[in-house]
Amino acid sequence: MTIKRIILFLACIIGVELTGSLSGFLTGDISGKYAEMIKPPLSPPGSLVGMVWVVLYFLMGVSLFLLLTAEQQKKDKQKAVGLFFVQLVVNFIWSLIFFGGEYMWLGVIVCLLLASLILLSIVIFHKVRPWAAYLLVPYLIWVCFATYLSIGLALLN
């Protein structure tokens, strides 16, 4: 791996991780708010949720790196990278809406949109670089679970 590729790899991972961290920072005390809520069955502890997101953001960063370094037609690659950033923006705003703005039902809609975008990303990414798609599968599973939790939290709180 060349120095340029190593720098790009690190930039993808750090950039995605920082995006997630900034969203959490701007939202405020997510852990405190989550701890005070009545939770649906199967709700994980807040500390686990944070750790899962760190791993998922890492996988997303690697996926982005794989897209950017794919030897693919420019049009397909641009579409995939653009879709990556669209889903990242939707991911970014979810916690701001759900926890920061306390618009839980709007947050559920955003979560459903995010799950749809991730599924579409998996399909599109697979055409460009299959492993970029496979790395998003845990993210999709977690967001589907987060949608269940969001609906449960909205109903119970």
Buried (B, 14 or more C-beta within 10 A) or exposed (E): EEEEEEEBBEBBBBBBBEBBBEBBEEBEEBBEBBEEBEBBEEBBEBEEBBEBBEEBBBBBBBBBBBBBBBEBEEEBBEBBBEBBEEBBBBBBBBBBBBBBEEBBEBBBBBBBBBBBBBBEBBEBBBBBBEBBBBBBEBBBEBBBBBBBBBBBBBEEE
